[in-house]
Structure formats: C-alpha cells, structure tokens
Amino acid sequence: MIQANQFVICHLPEGKKSMLSPEQLEEGKRRLVSQALGWLNLDETARAQWLGTKTDLLEIVRYVYESQLVVAKDGRPASFRWLAMMFAQKLHTSFADDTLYRLSYQAESRKGVIMPTMLWRYTWRMFVAMNPDPLQNLVVCLSPHKA
C-alpha cells in the first residue's frame, strides 16, 4: 500500500487502483473488531469454523487485542496469546505456540504488494464493493446434523 495524500492506495491484480480514506479504514477496523467479538459468544453447538487463512485470523485477533475490549477476570486486558487461543477454540482451528507470533508478525507486516491486509480487504469490500458482510464465507456455522 502507498500513502497518497489522505488516502491509502492498493494496487489490485488487474492493475486497477482503489483508494480508502483513513476514516474508512478506522470505521472498517471498528466494524471488524465488533464482528470478531461476536465470535467469542458462539457456543459449541454452532460448530463454527474459520475458512480463511490463519494469518488473516491472527490479524483480526491483533485488532481485538489492540482494542482492549476483552478483559480478564482481574480487570486487565486479555493477552494476545489468550485471545488467539480463544478464537482458535471458538472457530475450530489451532495455532502452534512456535508459529503464533510468527504468523502474527506476517499479518502485521503485509504491505499490500501481493496480498493486502485483512483490514484493507474488509474495508474495501464494505465501502467499495458495497458488501454489508465482508466476512461472509470465512466463518461458517454448521448446525448439528439431524437424522
């Protein structure tokens, strides 16, 4: 991504450019965190599954961590590791301890040359593609099969 005046520009595969304002990115982050917090309320019967990449999920977890909206029993903000493990449990995926921070760093360091950040893609889908649910098809809830 390239900062140009007050907009963030990302080069799309077809060579097209799309600009997002800092305000749009901030609103996208707010909505992304809000949607992700809802996943923490999923119960086991929902059988929710994350279908995206682990790097994308950890980028979302990082935004939730930075928001400090989830607190531990002692009133302090939840740790990044605890949040990552909770999201993994709720979304039926896993993170090995030795890869958790490496994947998080990869998510943070993506600069949009090949793969824009999850936040940029989410915000672009919301404001440019006019998709009211940019994460549809990434979290799927499978209800128990009835015989």
N, C-alpha and C positions, 0 to 999 in steps of 0.2 A: 504494500500500500504506500501511497505517496501523499504527503500532506501538501495540499494546494490551497492557499488562502484559508478559508474556513471550512473546507470540505475534505473528506477522505476519499481518494480515488482508488479503485481497484481495477486492474486490467482483467477483463473476463476472457475466457478461452477464444471467443470469436474475434477478439481484438476490440470489442466494444468497451466503453468506459461507463461506469456508473458512480455517481457521487452521493455520498451520505454526509449530512451535516453532523457536527459534534453533538448537537441536540438530539438528532435522530439516533445516533449511537448510544447516547445516555439513556434515552427512552427505551431503546432496544434492550440495553443491559437490565434496566429496571423490570421490564416485562419478562425477560429470560429468567431472572432470579425468581420472580414471582411464580412463574410456571414451574420451575425446578423445585421450589419449596413445596408445591402441591404433591410432588412425587414422594416426599418424605411421609406423607399421610396415607400412602397406599398400603392396604393390608395384604396379607399373604394370599387371600382368596382372589385378588385381582390378577395374580400371576403376571405382573408387568415385566416386560423385557425391553432392554435397551438394544436397538438395532444399529445405532451409529457406531463410530469408532470410539475407542477408549480415550484417545487423545481429545476428541470433542467433548466427551462426558467430563473429563478432568478439567477442561477449560470452563465448563459450566460450574463445576464444583468450586473452582477457584473464585468465580464471581460471587457465588453464595458465601464462601468463606470471607471474602473481602467486604461483603455487606454487613457482616457481624449480626445477622438477624437470627441465627441459631445459637442458643446459649446452652451451656452445660448446667447440670443441677446446681453447681456452686455460683451460677450467675455470670461466669466468664464466657466469652465467645468460644464456640466449639472449635477444636483444632481442625486443620486441613485434613490430616490423616483420618480422624474420626468421621468427618463429613464424607470423605471419599469412600470409606468402608460402609457407611450407612446408605449412600446412593447405590453402591455396588450390590448391597444386600437387597434393597427395595427393587432394583431393576435387574436382578438375577444375572449379574456379571461379577467379575472379580479383578482385583489388582494385586499383583505380587508386590511385596514390600520393596524389593530391589528395583522395580520398574515404576512405582508410583510417582516418585519425584522426577524421574527422567521423562516420563510421559507428560507430566505437568509442565516441565520446562519446555518440552517440544511444543505444547499447546500455546504457551506464552510467547515463544519466540517466532511463531509463524508470522511472516510479514506480507503474505498475500501474493507472492510471486507465482507459486503453483497452486497453493490452497489457501484461500483467505481464512481468517479466523472464524470460529463458530459464531462469535458475536456479529461480525460483519455479514456473514451469510444469513443469520437470523434476521438482522435488521433490514438487509436488502430484500429478503422475501416479504417482510412485513410492510415496508414503505414503498418499494419499487414494484414488486410483483403483486402487491396488494393481497397477500395471503394472510388471513386472520389467525391461522395456526401454523406458524413456520416450522414447528417441530413435529407436525403430524407425520406419521410413518416412522418416527425414530423411537417412540415409546409406544409399545403395543400391550394392551391388557388382554390376556387370554382368560376368558371365564372358564370355570370347570366344565368339563365335557359331561353332558347328561346322557345317560343311556336310555 
